[in-house]
């Protein structure tokens, strides 16, 4: 299977998860808007409005996935994977804005007692259904995101988690209102807003690290070093660096070899190293190899960084 076929297979899975999220959002938003209106619950109705706005997030992730899956070209020799991180920041900012809005609404409700009232029981049940469905969707999306190393799906999972958390606050508030404890509504919403802010910040931070070429952790790079050094004529891996571009890793390897080897021989060894690493991990998108003489006492890099 070619690298482009691998990418298409991975992004087909991304697209399926996004479409499932869109379908769930449409059903839940319609249900919450109707339940909030008929059940006299401003909290549930507002939750439905927020879930409706998540359709724009889903459309943005679809666009990000479409751009990211494009193969490299002359103007983008390292592919388009960073589009995932760019769109993930947009999703994170949306989540942060939602958190600020929830906090502001909670403070206003708590101070002015505006919008407090007794809702119908079915409105509370609708929010409970949202907690379960969005929670499951968040866990499934996060699991696939971690398998694919997809920043875009990580952001989408964070958005689903945000909806689940806001619905928990809605259930607590609306349930308290049913029991006559109206003050639970703004208190629960305030805690929910803080959790949503944390969720949005983590989403933005991770995507920002990818855009800034944050180094891959040592535990990720260690197996690559062992594999490279297992290839005949590779005396030592002098240095390895890695960064993320969307779902893929870009690696820089410096290999120490016998200085008496010909260019053709050292090139063939480096090709074997690259093939071994590509076969080992489909998350690797590009490998750049530099050859150093093994008997040199030191290797002085020429760089302006």
N, C-alpha and C positions, 0 to 999 in steps of 0.2 A: 504494500500500500504506500503510495507516494505521500510526501509531507502535506501537499495540498488536500489530498483525500482525507488525511487524518484531521486536518483543520476543519474541513467541511462536516465530517462526522461529529466532531465536538460541538460545532456551532449549531448543527441541527438539533442537538439535545438542548442547547441554550434556548433556541427558538421555541421548542416545545414547552419548556418550563415557563417562558414568558407568556405564551398563549394560554396556558393553563391558569396563570395568575390573572390574566385579563378576564377570562371567563368567570373565575371565582369573584373577582372584584365587581363585575357587572351584577351578578346575582346578589351578593351581599349588600352592595350599595342600594339597589332597588328595594331589598327587604328592609334595610335599616331606615331608609327615607320614609317608606310606607308605615313601618311600625312606629317610628318617631312621631309622624304626623297624626296617625290615628290613636296612638297611645299616649299622647300628651307628654312627650319626653323630648325636651330641647337637646339633652345630652345625646340621646340615640340619633336624633335627626342630624345633629352636627357631626356625629361619627359617620353617618351615611354620606354627608357632603364631603368629608375628608377622604373616605374610601373612593368616592367618585373621582376626586382629583388625582388619585393614584393611577388612574388610566393614562394620564399624561406621563407619569413616570414609566409605565410599561411601554408606551410608545417610544419614549426616549431610549429605553434599553434596547428595544428592537432596532432602532436606528444605529445605536452604538454597536450592536452585534453585527449588523449588516456591513458597517464600515470595517470593523476589526477582522472579519473573515476574508477580506480581500487579500490576495497574494502580494508579495513585494513587487515593486515596479521601479522604473528608473529614478523617479522622484522620491520613493520611499524604499530604499534598499534593505531596510530592516523590517519591512512589513508595516501593517497598520494596527498592530496589537495595542498600542498605547491609547487608541480611541476608547478602549474599555475603561481605562483609568480616568480619562477626561469626562466621560459620561457618568462614571461612578461619583466623581466629585459633584456633578450636577445633582445626582440623586441625594447625596449627602447633604448638600445645601438645602434641598427641598425638605429633608427630614429635620434639619436644624430649624428651618422656618416654621415647620409644623409644631416643633417643641416650644418655640417662643410664643406662637399663637395659643397653644394649650395653656401655658403658664399665665399669659395675659388674661385669657378668658376666665381661668380659675380664680385669679386675684380679683378681677372685676365682679365675678359672681359672689365670692366670699365677702367682699366689702359692701356691695350694694344689694345682695340677695336677689339679683336680677336673674330671672329664669328658673328659680327654684320652684318645684311643684311635685305633686304625686303622679308618677307615670302609671300606665297600665302594665300588668304583669307580662303581657306578650312582648312589650318593648324591651324589657329586661332579658327575656329569653332570646330575643334576636341578637342582642349583644353577646350573650353566652355562646351562641352558635358561631359568631364572628371570632371569638377567642379561640375556639377549638379549630376551626377551619384555617384561620390565618396562622395559628401556631404550628399546625401540621405543615402548612405550605412553607413556612419559614425554615423549619427543620429540614425538610426535603431539599429545598433550594440551597441551603447552606451546605448540606452534605455533598451535593453534586458540585457546588462551587469549589469546595476544598479538593475534590477529586480532579476537577479540571483546572484548578488554580486560576479561576476566573474572577477578576475584580468586579466585573459587571454583575455576575450572579451573587457575589457577596453583598453588593449594594442592594440588589433586589431582595435578598433574604433579610437585610436590615430594614427595608421598607415594610415587608410583611410583618416582621417582629414589631415594628412601630405600631402598626394597626392593631396587633394583638394586645399590646400594652395599653393603648388608648381605650380599647374595648373593655379591658379589665377595670380601668378607672370608671368607665361608664356603668358597668355592672355594679361596682361598689357604690357609686353615687346614686344610681337609680334604685338599687336595692335598699339603700339607706333611706331614700325618699319614700319608698313604699312602707318602710317601718316607721316613718315619721322623723327620722334623723336627717334633716335636709343638709346639714353642714358637711356630711360625708362627701357630697358631690364635689365641691371645690377642693377639699383636702385631697381626695383621691386623684382628681384631675391634676393638681399641682405636682404630686409625686410622679404621675405618669409623664407630665411634661419634662421633668428632670431626667427621667430614664430615656425619653425620646431624644433629648439633647445629647446625652452621652452616646446613644446609638448613632446619631448623625455625625458627631465628632469623630468616632472611630472609623466610620465609613470614609469621611474626607481625609483623615490622617493616613490611612492605608493607601488610598489612591494617590495621594500626594507623594508618599514615599516611592511609589512605583514610577511616577513621572520624574522624580529627582534621581532615578537610578540607584535607589537604596540597595546596598549589597545583600546578596542572598546569604542566609545564615550558614555557619560552618557545618552544621549537621546535614544541610542539603548538599553542600559541595564535597563533603568527605567521601561519599561513595564514588564520585566521579574521579577523584584523585586515585583511589585504590584501583579502579578499572584502568585508568590510563597507565599507571605504573606496572600493570600486569602485562602490558603489550611488550613483546620482545624488542630490545634495543632502546626502550625508554628507561634511562637510568634513574630519573627522578623528575617529579613535577615541581619545578622551581616556584611557580606561582599559579594560582587560579583565581579568577574573579568572575562574578556572575551578577546579572541584573534581570529584572522582569520586563517583558514587553507584552502586556495583556496576559494571556494564558501561557506564554512561552518564555523560556529562559534563553538568554544570550550569554555565552561563556567565552572567556579569554584564558587560554592555556599557554604556559611557558614550559616547554619540555627540554630536559637536558639529555643530550645524546652524545655518542662518540664523535669527536670532532673530525675523525678521519673518514666518516661516512660521506658519500657523494650527495649532492643536492637531490638527485633522483631517489636515492635510498631513504634519506630522511623524510622526503615528501611522502613516500609510500608508507612509512611508519606513522606519520601524522594522519594519513588517510585512514589507516586501520584504527587509530585511536578515535577519530571522529565517528566512524561507522559503528564501533563498539558502544560509544556513548549514545548515539542516536537510537540504536536498537534497544538499549537499556531503559531509556526514559523518553516517552513521546512528548514530554513537556519541553524538551530542548529544541529550540528553533534554529539556532546558529551557533557555530563553534569557530573561533579564530585561534590558530595555533602559531606560536612563535618558537623557533628552535634555538637553544643555547648550547654551546660546547660544554661537555660534562667536566672536563679537566680544568676549566677556567676557575681561578680562585674566587672571583667575584663577578657579578653581572650588574653593570651600571646602566640603568634605564635612562633614556633620553626622553624627557617629557616636560611639558609646561604646566601640568596640573599639580 
